[in-house]
Amino acid sequence: MPQRPVPLDEYPVHQVPLSMRHVATSDRNAYDRCIFHVFDHAGRALLIAGLGVYPNTGVIDAYVTLRVGDVLHAVRASDALGEDRMRLCVGPLRFEVQQPLRSIRLVCEPDPACADSLSCDLVWHGDFPTVWEPHHTGRTGDRLTLEGRRFVQAGGATGRITAPGGTHYTVTGGEWTATRDRSWGVRPIPGEQPGRAAEEHRPEGFHWIWCPIRFPDCFVMVIVQEDADGYRTLNEAIRVHPERAERPDEQLGWPYVDIDYAPGTRTPRTAVLHLMDGARKSVELRATVLTSSPLAVGAGYPPAPDWQHGTWRGRGWTERITYDLADPAVTGPARFGVTDHATRFVRDDGVTGHGILEHGSFGRHDPSGFTSATP
């Protein structure tokens, strides 16, 4: 039976002479997804939500996680990808674009069998313009295995969150911060044999910092990616002003980040971000971690052992699960994945901001003094 146009084909958004049903690559790892962070300034709760589509494997999936104390609650859902790409809904999870680049509604419906299950109804809003992140590429041997176009934005959220057991959080603009990232391209998903190149080109080390920070008067974005020797392969430091300020974005030099880790771990407790403005004046941001959520627990990021993005789980799959983050059996695999830390930042002038310090350091990293092959 011949395929017919899909609803998105009505709009003048095509980039190649194909239906919007198709992406312009045959790579099975093609993806298009988003992530949101919502957390309070006291470190009581950190909610992470995301949705992704994988056109060449025919999968759509989404998740919401909520950390409260040492407990992480998760809801995740997966289904067959349908024709209407503007319907961002899977199982009990729904993402509604109310105003592009400004306002998005995030909904997690409660379990019909349990009114006190994890749920939320939030409106995410951007307080600053979106900003492009550096073009992100990665190769395994000579093969391009990662290529992503990404933008990031900082803002706030309003609404409510209900934790299992009936604890309710009222999310307000003044006491909560929200950030988001949007990306698409090619990124490895489970199910593919990596081949000889992956075996013969294993990286000795990988060091990653992704850090969107919302201050009352500006948004600062810092990205650092380094190999085992400390060679910088991705770099960003930029300050973004509100649209009403009518000021251009400012580059903040070549960022360096000094991290104080908990003894015997690679878990940050505090950090100092060293930046430089256009007048070559030093800018320092002092960071204190409030609470953390490892993305390999509940949220489906590698190397999660129970579920990862893009994995076909059948039609209409939904799972609700609770993790004990004080259990080493739960957090052990997470050491090989990145962790999102809800963090308070203080500038040189004493102004306080809040953001996400996403960090992962695996294998050798000479600048940090990490010499072993394990975290």
N, C-alpha and C positions, 0 to 999 in steps of 0.2 A: 504494500500500500504506500503511495507517495506521501511524503511529509508535507504538511501545510504550514503556512506562516504562523508564528506565535504572536501574542498580543503586543510584545515590544517591537515587532517589526512595523507597527503603525507609526513609530516615532523616528524622526531623522537623526538617529544616533549611530548608524552603522559605520564601522571603520574599514571593513573589507566587504567584498561582494558575496556575503553569506547571510543567511538568516541569523537573527539574534539567538536562535536555538544553539548555534555552533560558536565555538571560539576558534581563533585563527591559528591553532596549533593542534597537532595530533598527540602531543605529550599527555599521557594519562594523569600527570601531576598538576595539570592546570587547576587553579583555584581562584576564588573570589570571596573574601570574608572580612569580618570586622571583630573588634574587641572593645569592650567598655569596662571602665573601672569606676566604682562608686564607693567612697569610704568616708567615715566621719573623722573629725580632727582629734578625737580622743583615742582613736585606735580600737574602738569597741567592735567594729564590723567592717569587713571588706568584701564587697560584692563584685564579681567579675562575670561578664556575660559576653557571649559571642555567637555568631552565625556564619556558616560557610557553605558555599556550593562548589561542587566538583563536576563540571560539565561532562568531562570525558569518562567519568566512572558512574555518572547518573545518580549522584548522592547529594542530599542536602542534610545538614545537621546543625545543631545548636546546643548551647549549654548555659547554665547559670550556676555559679558556686558562691557560697557565703561562708566566710570564716568568722566564727564567734568563739573567743577563747582558744582552746586547743582542738576545737571541733570544726570540721569542714563539711558542710552540706552541699550536695550537688544534685542537679536535675539535668539530664541530657537526653536528647531525642534525635532520631535519624529516620529518613524516609527516602523514597524515590524522588528524584528531582522532576518537577512538573514543567509545564510549558510557560507558566506565568512567572517570570523572574522578578516581577515587582511585588509578588506575594511572599513576604519574608516571614513565613510561618511554618513551624514543624512541631507536631505534638502540642504540648502545653505552652510552648515558647513562641512569642510573637514580637517582631520588630516593625514598627510603623514609622516611616519617614514622613513626619508632619510638615517640615519645611527643610528642603535639602540644605545641608551644610550648617543648619542652625538648630533644629529641634527634632528629636527622635524619641518615640515612646517604646519602652522596654517592658514587656509583660511576661510573667511566668504565672500561669494559672495554678491554683492549689490542686492537690490530689483529690479527686472527687470522693475518695474513700476516707480522707483525713483532712479536716478543715484547718488543722494546725500544721500542715506541711509547709515546706519552703514555697514562698510565692512573693511576687513583687509587682508593682505597677508604678513605673517611674517615667518621668519625662526628662530626658537628657537635653541640655541646652548648651550651646557654645557661647562662651564669653569673649572669645578671641577668634580671629580668622583662622581657617585651616592653613597648614603649611606643609609643603612637600618635604619628605625625608629624602636623603640621598638615594640614588638608584642602587638597588641592592642586588648583587650577583654573587654566585658561588659556583665553583666547578669541582667535579670529581674526576680527577685525571684531566682529560681534554673535554669532557662533556659538561655542558651547562646544565646544572641540576637545580639552581635557584636563581630566579630573576623576578624581582618584585617591584611594583610601583606602589608607593605608600604615601598617605598623608596622615597627619596627627592634629589633634585639637584639644584644647582645655576648656573646661566650663564647670557647670554644676548640674544638679538634679533636684527634682522635687517629687514627692509621692510617698509611697510606703513600702516597707519590706517586712515580711513576716517570717520569722525563723521557726523551724520545727519546735514544738513545745508551746507555741503561742506568744513568744516575745515579739513585740511590734516595734519597729523603728519608723519614726516620722522623718523623712529626708527633707532637709531645708537647705536653702542656698548658703546661708551663713555658716553652718556647722558641718557641711559636707562638701567635698570636692569630687569632680568627675572628669575623667580624661577618656579619650578614645583614639583608636588607630584603625585605619581602613587600608586594605592592601589587596592586590590581585596580581596574578602572573603565574609562575610555575614554582612549586615548592614540594619537596618529597612527601608523599603520603604512603601509608603502609601498603604492602602487597607486591612491591617490585623487587626483583633480585638485582642488587647493585652491580654485580659482575666483578671482573678482575680489577678494574681501575679502583674500585672502592677498597679492595683488599690491599692493593699496592700503594695507595696514596692516603693512608690513614693520617689525619692531622695529629701532631704531637700535643697540641693544646689549642684552646679556644677561650677567649675572654670577651665578655659582652656586657655592655651597659646601655640601657635605653631608658631615658629619663625625662618625661614631660612634667613640668612644674608650673603650677598656677599661683601667681602672686596677685594681689589686689589690682595692680596697675600694669602687669605685663605677663606674658607667658614665655618661659624659657624651655628650650628643647636641647638635650644633650645626648649624643650617640657616640659610643666608642666600641669598635670591634678590633681586636688584636689577635695575632697568632702567638705561638709559644715564645718567640723571641721578643715579643712586644711590638712587632711591625704592625702599623696601623692600616687596616684594610677598609675601614668605614669610619667616617669622622663627621661630626656635626655639633655646632654650638650656635644657637640663634636666639634672639630675643624678638618677640612679636608683640606689638602694641594693639590696643583696641582699635576697631575701625574708626571710631569717632575721633581718635587722636590724629589721624591722617599722617602718621609717621611710618617710614619704611622699616622693614625688618632689619635688625642689626646683627651682623656676624660677631661672635664672641671668641674668636681666635681658635687655638688648638687646645682642646680641653684635656686636662689631667684630673684624675680622680684618685684620691687617697682614701682607702677603705680600711676601717678598723673591724676586723672579723672576730666573731666569737672564738675563743681559744679552741684549737683543734678542728676548726670547721672553715668553710668558705661562705659563711652566713654573715652578711654585714650587720653591724650594730649602729655604727655611725660612719659618716664619710665627709670629705671636703671636696667640693668641685671647684677647681681652679680654672677660671676663665679670664678673658681680657677683652676690654671694649675697644671701640675704634680709635680712641685716644691713647691706646696702649696702657690703660690703667687697669690694674688687677681687679678682678671681680671674684669674690669667694662666696660660695654657698655652702653652709654647714648643715648637714643632713642627720636626722635622727629617725631611725626606723620605728614605726608605731606598731605595725602588725604585718604579717606576710602570708602569701598564698602561693605554694608551688604549683606551677601550671601543669606539671605531670601528675598531679593528684586532682581528679575530678574534672578538670577542664579539657582533657584530651590532647595535650601537647606531648611530644616525645620526651622521655621514653615510657610513657604511661603503659603499664602492663595490662590494664583491663579494657581500655577503649581509647582510640585515637581518631582524630579528625579524618574524614573521608573514607572511613571504614564502613563497608556495607553490612548492616545489621538486620536487613529485611525491612519490609514495609511496616510503618507505624510503630517503630521501636521506641520505647521510652523507659528510662531507668531513673530511680531515685535512690541515692546512696549517701551514707554518712561515714566519714573517715575520722579516725583518731590521730591527730597530728603529733601526739606525744608518743606514738608507737613507732619505733625504728623500722619495723617491717613495712609500714606505710610510707614513711618518708625516705627510706633508703634509696629507692630508684629515683626519687626526685632530686637527689644530689647531682644527677647527670642531666638535669633539665634546668631551665631558667625559673626563677622565682620572682614574683611581683611583690615588692615591699611598699606598703602604704607609708609615706614618709613626710615628716615635717622638715622644711628648709628655712634657714634664717640667712638673710643677706647681710652684707657688710654694714648697711645702714640700719639694721635691726628689724627690718620688715620681714614678717613671717609669711611663707607660702606653703603649699602642700602639693604633693605629686606622687608619682610612682617611680621608684628606683627598681627597674627590672635588671636583674643581674644573674649571670651564670659564668662560672670559670671552671673549665675542665682540663685535666692534664697539666702539662707544664706551662707556666707563665712566669718568665724570668723577672719582669718588673715587680711582680707581687711576691717573689721569693718562693713560688710554688714549683717544686722540682719533681714531684711524683706524678705518676700517670693517672692517679685517682683523685677525686675531689678532696 
